[in-house]
């Protein structure tokens, strides 16, 4: 993203955001509700056009995606069976827990084997018994399958699994922590450093 702004009438949701995400990395955009996290992800995915600036992917400007149209094709990442097993086991899909729908939605996205995975609040709606499994799975997708993961979150544990945590407030990046810890992220979210 290069100097991306997004306005909703008089409200500025993103204010001249620039971010580069390296292939094979795990980046967490961290912020409280209303910080612009979901808007950033929607612009990055081509689901919402920025008011100004450009979203780039692989050297080309991202065009606005048509809802319901074909998605980004998956790319090979070793044997399909190993990938499938990693996703199903990592998300605990063999049981019938009450959060099964939330885990199944994440699994459907992952089973397409995308090269770039954009995830808004990956642990929202996932029970505590599967929360750590979902976080570990995202980390393994980067480490084992060289996938690129960009998540938005307010969960310090998700951010601590990332290579870098970028903090968003009022539509602007205000801080970054390389190899963040849960304590660092929680402290930053509560105003302690």
N, C-alpha and C positions, 0 to 999 in steps of 0.2 A: 504494500500500500504506500502510495506516495502522496503526501500532503492531502489526505482524504478528510473532507468535512461532510457532515450529514445534518441537515436541519429539518425539523418538523415544525413548520410555521416559524414562530419566533424562538423556538427552543433549539439550541445547538446540542445535538447528541454526541457528535464527534467533531473535534476542533483541530484540524490540520494534523491528523494522525499519520505518521510514517512508521512502517514496520516491515522488516525483512525476516522471513522465516527460512532458515537453511534446510535443505533437503536432508531427511534423516534425523531431524531434531524434534524435541518436545518442548513447546512453548505454552506457558499459561498466562492468560490475560486475567488479572485478578482485580476485583473491585466490588463495591457494595451495589445493591439494587439502585438502578438509575444512573450508574456510572458511564454507561455506553457500551458495556460488554456485548450484549446480544446484537446491538446495531452494528458493531464492528464485525462480528461474525457473519451477519447477514450481508454486509457489503463485501466481505472477503469471499463469500460463496457465490456472489453474483445474484443474490435474491433481492437485493435492494440497491438501487443506483445511488452512488454518492452525490451530494449536491455539488461538490467540486473535488478535484483530485482524481487519481487513477489507481485502480487495483490491477496489479500485474500477477500473472502466473506463468512461469516458464518463459518469460520474455515477451509475452503477449498481454495486451489489455484484456481484462475479464469483461465479457458482455453480460448484460442482464439476462439471467436464466429465466426460462418460461416455466412456471410452476406446472408440475405434472409431466414435463418433457423428459427426455432421456437424461440420465445423470452421467457423471464422469465415469467412464468405463473403469473397471477394476484392472489392476495390473498383476502379473504373476509374481508370486513371492514364495517359491519353493512349492512342494507338493500341496495340492488343494486339501488333501486329507489332514495334513498337519495343521494348516491354517484353521480349518473347520474345528478340529479338536481343541485347538488353543482358545478359540472364541467360545465354544460351547462350555468347556470346562472352566475357563476363566470367569465366565459370567454365571456359572452354576445353573445352567438351563435344564438340568435333569430333574428338577423338583417342581412343586406347584406352590411356591410361596406367593404371598399377596403382592409382591413387587415384580412378579414375573413379566408383566406387560412392559414395564420400564426397561428391564434387562433385555427383553426380546426386541424392542425397538433399537437398542444399541447393537445387538447381535445382527439384525438385518442390515444395518449400515456397514458393519465390519465384514460380514460374509461376502460383500461385493469386492473385498480386497482393494480398497482405494489406496492410491499412493499418497494422497493428502487427505487427512481426516480432520474435519472441523466439527467440534463437539461443544455444545452449549450446556454447561452444568452436567457433566457426565455422571455425577452421583446423586442428582436430584431424583427423587422417587425410587431410589434403590435402597433397600433395607440395609441396616448396619452389618448384617451377616455377609452381604455381597459387596459392600462399599469398597473394602480393601482389595477384593478380587478384581473389581472393575478398574481400580487405579493401577494395580500390578499389570493387568492386561494391556492397558494403554502404554505403559512403560516398555513392556515386552515387544509390542508392535514396532517400537522405535529400535530397540536394541537387537532384536532377533530378525526382524523382517525389513529393517531400514525404511520404515514408514515415517511420514512427517505428520506430527500431531499438533494442532492448535486448539486449545481448549479455553473456554471462558468459565470462570468459577469464582465463588466466594468461599470455597472449601480449602483451608490451609493444607490438608492432606493431599488433595489433587495437585495443588501448586508445588508442593514439596517433591512430587515425583518428576517434575519438569526439569529441563536443563536450565531454564531461565523463567523467572516470574516477572511480568511487566504489570505495574500497578496503574490502573486507570481511575481517574477521578474527574468528574465534570467533563467527560469527553476528551481528556488529555492524559498522556502518560506522565506520571509524576515521579516514578521510581522504578528501578529494576534490581533484581537480585539474581546473580548467577548461582547455580546449585543451591537453591533455597531449602531451608528446613521448615518444618511445621511451625516452630517457635518464631522464626523470623517473619514468616508470612502472617501468622496470627498477630504478632506485635505490630506489624505495619498496618494491618486492617483496623486495629484498635487504636492506632495513633502512637503506640510505643515503638521505638526502634531498636 
